Amino acid sequence: MRRLNIASVPGRIVMALLAIAALAGTFHLMQTGLGQLAEARQMQRLPETPIGALAKGPYVIAGEVRVAADTVTTPYSNTEAVYYRYKLEEEYRDSDGDLRIRTLDSGSRGGSFRVEDQSGSVLIEPGHNLSSVEWNIARSYRTRRGDRIYSEWTLQPGETARIIGRYDAGEQSVTFSDLTTFSLPALISDRPLEADSGDRLFGAAIRISIATGLLALGLALGLTALKVHRFWVYVLAMTLAVTGTLSALGIAKLKQEWSAIATLYEARYEQLNGHENNPLLLADVAALQQLIRQSTSGWLDRWMFRSLVEKRLPLPDLDDQTTSRVRKIVENQPQGRYQHSTKSWIFAAGSAALSVLLIFLAIRTVKLKRLIEAVPTSSTRGLSFGLSELKGMVDVDDAHPPIRDPLKNEKCVAFDYKVEEREGGGKDDKWRTVEERSERVSFWLEDPHGQVLVHPEGATIEYPKFHQETRGDRRYTVRLLDTFVNVYCLGFAGLDKEQSDRLSIRQDNNSPFLISAKEEQDIVLDRGARGFVGIALSLGLSLFAATTVFAADGTFSPDNLMMAALTVPLLLCLYIGILHYNDIVFLKNRVNRARANIDTILQQRHDLWPNLEKVVKASLAHEKQLLKAIAQLRAANPATMETGKDVEKLAGFEQKVTRAMQARIENYPDLKNNEVIRKFMAIMAETENYLSLLRNSYTESAMIYNTRIQSFPDLMLAKLFRFRAAPRLT
């Protein structure tokens, strides 16, 4: 299947729709995640209150389940219970032969019951709508009969239950209405409270981190739909959107959470009026205040505690017995922990590793995009040594003929061919590759100014044509680069091995090599989109890893959310720093390579001077001035040249001596026929133009590099890592 062209109108519409879906998912997950976070923190703050100290308002209580009126009988195990939920499932095979399970019947029944502890008992009234209460009950029965599975979850008399509900002093019962005002869930559970709050904390962290990743992804897709590919625009948009969203939502949720805390504490505090002699009630309120204080973190959290709780509703002095009771309640208060901590660490480690991999791939993609933008388009006539960018038409001739693809027998210069065979059936249907091969031949890249030979071996080719056929159980696929099609080419221009007086485009281990039938702007937009999406996913995974660890340890809070908001721009700045540093390193290496190529050519020519000196001495003994110049060149080793001025001086002196040699050789036929002289003159003729190309390449590379390290923000990196300006050849 051909990959969607992001730069096309349909591609941009798809990107826009995906961006809208990602942003909608962000809103939903962020709201539910922040709601779960508030509930988990409230559950950690609320002390487990003795039943004898209950007054009006929400409470956490625990005790043994007692029958209040009638019990209900479970349908499968015939067990007496105060509540049960059942499910009947059937195992079957679908049309593909896979085993699946479907639910045939399910439901729940229950009624009022009592909960009793050492201080008393209270009536629990879940109401008629049992689904409005969260029942975290362990499965008590499961059996299989044939292909049917029978399961039950029961709360039986004598078991211990923990309940979050609202105590009605008039009815002397616990109900489950209006708990959202206090950011508390309506909960009946047979598990420890820290397990329930830990699961909520973990779920909140996962939702919030995924929401952040979706926000970053939505921005990346949205900018792509708008044909924006500048990385600094993406960084600015990400910083404002992610940081602003997380900060605004974190502060808003923190205010909402503290409003619920203040309402809850005030409701408890008001019960002290008229009940000053109830030590259990006083200890419960004092313990609640201490637990609220312990949960504060950060200056905003502490300021809200002082203004809404401590100063507004101060507690009376406590006697020693009450103080001891408060200390015991606080010490025994469970802290929310995710039960599967090993799993969370595995998730975090995997997410962190995948984040590093994605950011590496994203930076490499954006680096290629920036390179395409930075390298100017050259004409075939003005082609210079080094990394070059060309645009032209694919052409062939008798010296470099085309090939034919094995599927349609069309003329082309490169193809990838694959044969696949069908295995299995239905959903297990798979295609196994039985043959795969590629073939590429050299071709001419022609523009209005001339043509240049391209050797496509090792290039990344984005094929413009695609054919696929299915014959029986086999599928044949070919992608080809046909002739007479316009292409974009980014590759290394080096000395052609077939003809030493011209340059050709070929593979180089230190340079990218890309051949594409797309327009340059489309390639830039495509690479930018890939980089943006990769960075967005990397950012989401890194936040996922951090929040997962925080949640598993029970320390995730709105403060962490706001810290994450501040971390986002720091991470993005780090990404920018890596990109700009890599750019400078690439440009510096390009300069060093150009200088090294000049040194190599000079050394190659220098190695001939000693032998040439012997021949000239024997044939031209009277040419003392020429012999002196040759001796001087023999002694001047290019490897010792440190500055561009020295290299330029040596190259100029060699040219003068060479011209003088040519003039003398024409007058001495014996000297002209000497093998060393012929070799010297061939090399000089071959490398003279090549050296000129190398000098131009060095000058251009040095100018680009020097400009970059003197421009902001590369100037800061250049000073920090001590990048020095490259000397220019005069």
Secondary structure, DSSP 8 states (H G I E B T S, - for coil): -----TTSHHHHHHHHHHHHHHHHHHHHHHHHHHHHHHHHHHHHHS-B--GGG--SEEEEEEEEEEESS--EE-TTT--EESEEEEEEEEEEE-TTS-EEEEEEEEEEEE--EEEEETTEEEEE---S-GGGSEEE--EEEEEEETTEEEEEEEE-TTSEEEEEEEEETTTTEEE-SS-GGGT---EEESS-HHHHHHHHHHHHHHHHHHHHHHHHHHHHHHHHHTT---HHHHHHHHIIIIIHHHHHHHHHHHHHHHHHHHHHHHHHHHTTTT-TT-HHHHHHHHHHHHHHHHT--SHHHHHHHIIIIITTS------HHHHHHHHHHHHH------S-HHHHHHHHHHHHHHHHHHHHHHHHHHHHHHHHHHS-B--STT--SEEEEEEEEEE--SSS--EE-TTT--EEEEEEEEEEEEES-GGG-EEEEEEEEEEE--EEEEETTEEEEE--TT-EEE-SEEEEEEETTEEEEEEEEESS-EEEEEEEEEE-SS-TTSEEEE--TTS--EEESS-HHHHHHHHHHHHHHHHHHHHHHHHHHHHHHHHHTT---HHHHHHHHHHHHHHHHHHHHHHHHHHHHHHHHHHHHHHHHHHHHHHHHHTTHHHHHHHHHHH-TT-HHHHHHHHHHHH--GGG--SHHHHHHHHHHHHHHHHHHHHHHHT-HHHHH-HHHHHHHHHHHHHHHHHHHHHHHHHHHHHHHHHHHTSTTHHHHHHHTT--------
